[in-house]
Amino acid sequence: MSQLNPLVGEWIGQSTTYKGGKAIKTVPAFEKISYGLDGHILTIDLDSEALQLHTVIYYDETDDTFYYNPFYKTGSAKYRAEFKDGQLIVWPTETKRFIFGINDEGQFVEYGETFQNGEWTVYFKDVFKRTE
């Protein structure tokens, strides 16, 4: 779980939705990321006009895998994830992924991609700076 330490904090920024490679909507967003259960889980609380989301991430030592568990107003899910090259990559399906990391400017960046026509295409991107 310690690989996720850089994500911890309170973040403010923007969430942008893309269609056909073009930004179609940008809204302000806030995220609070913190550890719980003595560091055994990481929680992410996202709030924007487009989406409210509570996520629990944990590492299962038995199968050597991270799990990403988002909770929406309408339900929840459980996805496998991996930590690779300094980023957490979540795999809802083989053709859809979410990527979380810190960029060179120290911003928290989260984006979603779908695999279409042989390439990965961004369909949302959130960019945040620390509020602290």
C-alpha positions as CSV (number, residue, x, y, z in Angstrom):
1,M,0.0,0.0,0.0
2,S,2.9,2.3,0.6
3,Q,3.3,2.8,-3.2
4,L,0.1,4.8,-3.0
5,N,1.4,7.3,-0.4
6,P,1.9,10.2,-3.0
7,L,-1.8,10.2,-3.7
8,V,-2.8,10.9,-0.1
9,G,-4.1,14.4,0.6
10,E,-6.9,16.8,-0.3
11,W,-7.0,17.8,-4.0
12,I,-8.9,20.4,-6.0
13,G,-9.1,20.7,-9.7
14,Q,-11.1,20.0,-12.8
15,S,-12.7,16.9,-14.4
16,T,-13.0,16.9,-18.1
17,T,-15.1,14.6,-20.3
18,Y,-13.9,13.8,-23.9
19,K,-15.7,12.5,-26.9
20,G,-13.9,11.8,-30.2
21,G,-10.7,13.2,-28.7
22,K,-12.3,16.6,-27.9
23,A,-13.2,18.0,-24.5
24,I,-16.9,18.3,-24.3
25,K,-17.4,19.3,-20.6
26,T,-15.2,20.5,-17.7
27,V,-16.4,20.8,-14.2
28,P,-14.7,21.7,-10.9
29,A,-13.9,18.7,-8.7
30,F,-12.6,17.9,-5.2
31,E,-11.0,14.7,-4.0
32,K,-9.9,13.6,-0.5
33,I,-7.6,10.6,-0.4
34,S,-6.7,9.0,2.9
35,Y,-5.7,5.7,4.6
36,G,-8.0,3.8,6.8
37,L,-7.9,0.6,8.9
38,D,-4.3,1.3,10.0
39,G,-3.1,1.7,6.4
40,H,-4.8,-1.4,5.0
41,I,-7.2,0.5,2.8
42,L,-7.0,3.7,0.9
43,T,-10.2,5.7,0.4
44,I,-11.0,8.2,-2.3
45,D,-13.9,10.6,-2.0
46,L,-14.7,12.5,-5.2
47,D,-17.2,15.3,-5.4
48,S,-18.1,17.2,-8.6
49,E,-21.4,18.2,-10.2
50,A,-20.9,15.3,-12.6
51,L,-20.1,12.5,-10.1
52,Q,-20.0,11.7,-6.4
53,L,-17.9,8.6,-5.7
54,H,-16.5,6.8,-2.7
55,T,-13.8,4.3,-3.5
56,V,-11.9,1.8,-1.3
57,I,-8.6,0.4,-2.6
58,Y,-6.9,-2.5,-0.9
59,Y,-4.1,-5.0,-1.5
60,D,-4.8,-8.7,-1.3
61,E,-1.6,-10.5,-0.4
62,T,-3.0,-13.9,-1.2
63,D,-3.4,-13.2,-4.9
64,D,-0.8,-10.3,-5.0
65,T,-3.4,-7.9,-6.4
66,F,-4.8,-4.5,-5.7
67,Y,-8.6,-4.1,-5.8
68,Y,-10.5,-1.0,-6.6
69,N,-14.0,-0.8,-5.2
70,P,-16.0,2.2,-6.3
71,F,-19.4,3.0,-4.6
72,Y,-21.8,5.2,-6.6
73,K,-25.3,6.4,-5.6
74,T,-26.7,3.6,-7.8
75,G,-24.4,0.7,-6.8
76,S,-20.8,-0.6,-6.5
77,A,-18.2,-2.6,-8.3
78,K,-15.0,-4.4,-7.8
79,Y,-12.1,-4.3,-10.2
80,R,-8.5,-5.6,-10.3
81,A,-5.7,-3.1,-10.3
82,E,-1.9,-3.1,-10.6
83,F,0.8,-0.7,-9.6
84,K,3.2,-0.2,-12.5
85,D,5.7,2.5,-13.4
86,G,4.6,4.7,-10.5
87,Q,0.9,4.5,-11.4
88,L,-2.1,2.6,-10.2
89,I,-3.9,1.1,-13.2
90,V,-7.4,-0.2,-12.7
91,W,-8.9,-2.7,-15.2
92,P,-12.8,-2.7,-15.2
93,T,-12.5,-4.7,-18.5
94,E,-9.8,-5.6,-21.0
95,T,-10.8,-2.6,-23.1
96,K,-11.3,0.0,-20.3
97,R,-8.8,1.3,-17.8
98,F,-8.4,4.0,-15.2
99,I,-4.9,5.4,-14.4
100,F,-3.9,7.3,-11.3
101,G,-0.6,9.0,-10.7
102,I,1.3,12.2,-9.9
103,N,2.7,14.1,-12.8
104,D,6.0,16.0,-13.0
105,E,4.3,19.2,-11.7
106,G,3.2,17.4,-8.5
107,Q,-0.4,17.3,-9.7
108,F,-2.7,14.3,-9.1
109,V,-3.9,13.1,-12.4
110,E,-6.6,10.5,-13.0
111,Y,-7.9,9.5,-16.4
112,G,-10.0,6.8,-18.1
113,E,-9.3,5.2,-21.4
114,T,-11.1,2.8,-23.8
115,F,-9.4,0.6,-26.4
116,Q,-10.9,1.3,-29.8
117,N,-9.6,0.7,-33.3
118,G,-6.2,-0.5,-32.0
119,E,-5.5,2.4,-29.7
120,W,-6.3,3.8,-26.2
121,T,-8.6,6.8,-26.2
122,V,-9.1,9.1,-23.2
123,Y,-12.7,9.6,-22.3
124,F,-12.2,11.5,-19.0
125,K,-9.3,13.2,-17.3
126,D,-9.1,14.8,-13.8
127,V,-6.2,17.1,-12.9
128,F,-5.9,18.2,-9.3
129,K,-3.5,20.3,-7.1
130,R,-3.1,19.9,-3.4
131,T,-5.2,22.2,-1.2
132,E,-2.7,22.0,1.7
